[in-house]
Amino acid sequence: MLIGMDNKGKFINLNLEPPSLRGLIKVHKTNTPICPIVHFKKAPSYRLAKMFTGILKSYIPLSNIYNVQNSVQLMRDLSDIPFVPGLKLASLDISDMYTSIPTEDVINIISNLYII
């Protein structure tokens, strides 16, 4: 049993609402397409999904050594790097945001330019 009888109350959401959908217009693209954004926090299964995510993370740990959680962590990590003229920073967290960019080609280009 994943949820004990003493913990089942933690997963009951009393302020239920259906997930709401809104659109974010991408003004930087031609024909200004709309990106759907779903607010799922008050949905009935939100707390269960969050619990299952925690369980999956405990069994399938993913390395986050190259990920940045927020801007504070980014600034802390960048402050440890000595500045030299010509230093460049590349953000490659665009695979879901810009699906038309060929990721493998970008990695090859960066590898060829900077011999990673």
C-alpha positions in Angstrom: 0.0 0.0 0.0 1.5 3.3 -1.1 -0.6 5.5 1.1 -1.1 4.5 4.7 -4.4 5.1 6.4 -2.9 7.7 8.7 -1.6 9.8 5.7 -4.6 9.6 3.4 -5.9 13.0 4.6 -2.8 14.7 3.1 -3.9 13.8 -0.4 -7.5 15.0 -0.2 -7.9 18.4 -1.8 -10.9 20.2 -0.4 -10.8 23.2 -2.7 -11.2 21.4 -6.0 -11.2 23.2 -9.3 -10.8 21.8 -12.8 -7.4 22.6 -14.3 -7.6 26.0 -16.0 -6.1 26.6 -19.4 -4.7 29.9 -20.6 -2.8 30.9 -23.7 0.6 32.7 -23.9 1.0 34.4 -27.2 4.5 33.9 -28.7 5.1 37.3 -30.2 8.6 36.4 -31.3 7.3 33.8 -33.8 5.7 34.3 -37.1 1.9 34.2 -37.1 2.1 34.6 -33.2 1.1 31.1 -32.2 -0.4 30.5 -28.7 1.4 28.3 -26.2 -1.1 26.5 -23.8 -0.4 26.8 -20.1 -2.4 24.5 -17.7 -2.8 25.5 -14.0 -3.0 22.1 -12.3 -2.5 22.9 -8.7 -6.1 22.7 -7.5 -7.0 19.7 -9.6 -8.1 16.6 -7.7 -5.0 14.5 -8.6 -2.4 17.2 -8.0 -1.2 16.0 -4.6 -1.2 12.3 -5.7 0.9 13.2 -8.7 3.3 15.1 -6.5 3.6 12.1 -4.2 4.2 9.7 -7.1 6.9 12.1 -8.5 8.7 12.0 -5.2 8.5 8.2 -5.2 9.8 7.9 -8.7 12.7 10.4 -8.0 13.8 8.2 -5.1 14.0 5.1 -7.3 15.3 6.8 -10.4 17.7 9.5 -9.3 18.7 11.8 -12.1 21.9 13.7 -12.0 21.4 17.5 -11.9 25.1 18.5 -11.9 24.6 20.6 -15.0 21.1 22.0 -14.2 20.4 25.3 -12.5 17.4 25.5 -10.2 17.1 29.3 -10.0 18.9 32.6 -10.6 20.4 32.6 -7.1 22.1 29.2 -7.7 23.3 30.4 -11.2 24.9 33.5 -9.7 26.5 31.5 -6.9 27.9 29.0 -9.5 29.1 31.8 -11.8 30.9 33.6 -9.0 33.2 30.6 -8.6 34.4 30.8 -12.2 37.3 33.2 -12.8 36.5 35.8 -15.5 38.7 35.9 -18.5 38.1 38.1 -21.6 36.2 36.2 -24.2 34.4 33.9 -21.7 31.0 32.8 -23.1 28.0 31.3 -21.4 25.6 29.1 -23.3 22.1 28.1 -22.1 20.9 24.9 -23.8 17.6 24.5 -21.9 15.7 25.3 -25.1 14.8 21.8 -26.3 11.2 22.1 -25.1 10.8 25.8 -25.7 12.1 25.9 -29.3 11.3 22.5 -30.7 12.2 23.5 -34.3 15.9 23.9 -33.3 17.9 20.7 -34.2 19.5 19.9 -30.9 22.1 17.5 -32.2 23.3 20.0 -34.8 23.7 22.7 -32.2 25.7 20.4 -30.0 28.0 19.5 -32.9 28.4 23.2 -33.8 29.4 24.1 -30.2 31.7 21.1 -30.0 33.5 22.1 -33.2 33.8 25.8 -32.1 35.0 25.2 -28.6 36.4 21.6 -28.7 34.4 20.3 -25.8 
